[in-house]
Amino acid sequence: MKSAVVLLPGLNRDRDMIAALTKISGQAPATVWQTDTEIPDVD
């Protein structure tokens, strides 16, 4: 499963979400900054 985590300023749970998705799926998710104009290929 390909996943991505959107990073937003002021939020502090992005690292927890990345760790959880990595543990569950076995793959590190892509990270997307709030101002990115392109989203990686995810499921």
Backbone as a printed PyTorch tensor [residue, N CA C, xyz], in Angstrom:
tensor([[[ 0.8400, -1.1690,  0.0000],
         [ 0.0000,  0.0000,  0.0000],
         [ 0.8900,  1.2390,  0.0000]],

        [[ 0.6470,  2.1260, -0.9290],
         [ 1.3890,  3.3840, -0.9900],
         [ 0.5690,  4.4510, -0.2750]],

        [[ 1.1990,  5.1510,  0.6520],
         [ 0.4890,  6.1740,  1.4090],
         [ 1.3310,  7.4370,  1.4840]],

        [[ 0.6930,  8.5140,  1.9270],
         [ 1.3830,  9.7870,  2.0970],
         [ 0.8400, 10.4740,  3.3380]],

        [[ 1.6810, 11.2580,  3.9650],
         [ 1.2980, 12.0530,  5.1200],
         [ 1.4810, 13.5140,  4.7400]],

        [[ 0.4350, 14.3130,  4.9340],
         [ 0.5100, 15.7460,  4.6530],
         [ 1.0620, 16.4370,  5.8920]],

        [[ 2.1200, 17.2040,  5.7080],
         [ 2.7590, 17.9180,  6.8090],
         [ 2.2100, 19.3360,  6.8770]],

        [[ 1.7100, 19.7010,  8.0440],
         [ 1.1440, 21.0270,  8.2590],
         [ 1.8690, 21.6940,  9.4240]],

        [[ 2.1390, 22.9970,  9.3290],
         [ 2.8020, 23.6700, 10.4420],
         [ 1.8820, 23.7030, 11.6590]],

        [[ 2.4710, 23.5450, 12.8190],
         [ 1.6980, 23.5980, 14.0500],
         [ 1.1660, 22.2540, 14.5080]],

        [[ 1.2050, 21.2550, 13.6520],
         [ 0.7630, 19.9220, 14.0600],
         [ 1.9880, 19.1000, 14.4270]],

        [[ 1.8460, 18.2490, 15.4270],
         [ 3.0150, 17.5040, 15.8880],
         [ 2.8240, 15.9980, 15.8350]],

        [[ 1.8450, 15.5190, 15.1420],
         [ 1.6030, 14.0790, 15.0920],
         [ 2.0320, 13.4440, 13.7800]],

        [[ 2.6890, 14.2100, 12.9220],
         [ 3.0930, 13.6570, 11.6360],
         [ 4.1110, 12.5330, 11.8070]],

        [[ 5.0380, 12.6740, 12.7260],
         [ 6.0350, 11.6110, 12.9460],
         [ 5.3770, 10.3420, 13.4800]],

        [[ 4.3780, 10.5050, 14.3470],
         [ 3.6470,  9.3370, 14.8530],
         [ 2.9190,  8.6270, 13.7200]],

        [[ 2.3020,  9.3950, 12.8320],
         [ 1.5670,  8.8060, 11.7100],
         [ 2.5230,  8.1020, 10.7540]],

        [[ 3.6680,  8.7020, 10.4940],
         [ 4.6660,  8.0780,  9.6200],
         [ 5.1390,  6.7600, 10.2270]],

        [[ 5.4100,  6.7530, 11.5300],
         [ 5.8560,  5.5240, 12.2010],
         [ 4.7770,  4.4520, 12.1500]],

        [[ 3.5230,  4.8280, 12.3860],
         [ 2.4250,  3.8550, 12.3700],
         [ 2.2260,  3.2670, 10.9790]],

        [[ 2.2280,  4.1150,  9.9580],
         [ 2.0420,  3.6190,  8.5930],
         [ 3.1980,  2.7240,  8.1620]],

        [[ 4.4050,  3.0730,  8.5690],
         [ 5.5680,  2.2450,  8.2430],
         [ 5.4590,  0.8790,  8.9130]],

        [[ 5.0480,  0.8700, 10.1700],
         [ 4.9190, -0.3940, 10.9030],
         [ 3.8200, -1.2720, 10.3160]],

        [[ 2.6960, -0.6770,  9.9490],
         [ 1.5560, -1.4460,  9.4390],
         [ 1.8020, -1.9550,  8.0250]],

        [[ 2.2980, -1.0770,  7.1460],
         [ 2.4180, -1.4460,  5.7350],
         [ 3.7900, -2.0040,  5.3640]],

        [[ 4.7910, -1.7440,  6.1980],
         [ 6.1390, -2.1840,  5.8780],
         [ 6.8590, -1.2500,  4.9240]],

        [[ 6.2150, -0.1430,  4.5580],
         [ 6.8140,  0.8480,  3.6580],
         [ 6.6510,  2.2280,  4.2720]],

        [[ 7.6820,  3.0350,  4.1590],
         [ 7.5810,  4.4040,  4.6520],
         [ 6.6770,  5.2100,  3.7210]],

        [[ 5.7650,  5.9970,  4.2680],
         [ 4.9000,  6.8090,  3.4230],
         [ 5.6620,  7.9980,  2.8380]],

        [[ 5.1530,  8.4920,  1.7370],
         [ 5.6940,  9.7310,  1.1820],
         [ 5.2440, 10.8740,  2.0840]],

        [[ 6.0110, 11.9330,  2.1250],
         [ 5.5960, 13.1100,  2.8760],
         [ 5.3060, 14.2350,  1.8960]],

        [[ 4.2330, 14.9480,  2.1690],
         [ 3.7970, 16.0330,  1.3020],
         [ 3.6490, 17.2790,  2.1620]],

        [[ 4.3740, 18.3230,  1.8240],
         [ 4.2610, 19.5840,  2.5350],
         [ 3.0060, 20.2950,  2.0640]],

        [[ 2.4150, 21.0850,  2.9140],
         [ 1.1480, 21.7380,  2.6120],
         [ 1.1780, 22.5930,  1.3480]],

        [[ 2.3270, 23.0870,  0.9670],
         [ 2.4080, 23.9510, -0.2090],
         [ 2.8090, 23.2100, -1.4790]],

        [[ 3.0490, 21.9040, -1.3710],
         [ 3.3950, 21.1240, -2.5630],
         [ 2.2390, 21.1600, -3.5560]],

        [[ 2.5640, 21.2540, -4.8110],
         [ 1.5230, 21.3150, -5.8440],
         [ 1.2790, 19.9730, -6.5070]],

        [[ 2.1320, 18.9940, -6.2300],
         [ 1.9490, 17.6590, -6.7910],
         [ 1.9010, 16.6410, -5.6660]],

        [[ 0.9990, 15.6900, -5.8000],
         [ 0.8630, 14.6200, -4.8240],
         [ 1.4790, 13.3610, -5.4260]],

        [[ 2.3120, 12.6540, -4.6610],
         [ 2.9080, 11.4250, -5.2000],
         [ 1.8430, 10.3730, -5.4740]],

        [[ 2.2000,  9.3910, -6.2700],
         [ 1.2830,  8.3020, -6.6030],
         [ 1.0320,  7.4610, -5.3530]],

        [[-0.1730,  7.5460, -4.8100],
         [-0.5480,  6.7940, -3.6100],
         [-1.8450,  6.0410, -3.8620]],

        [[-2.1180,  5.0580, -3.0080],
         [-3.3510,  4.2770, -3.1360],
         [-4.5300,  4.9880, -2.4970]]])
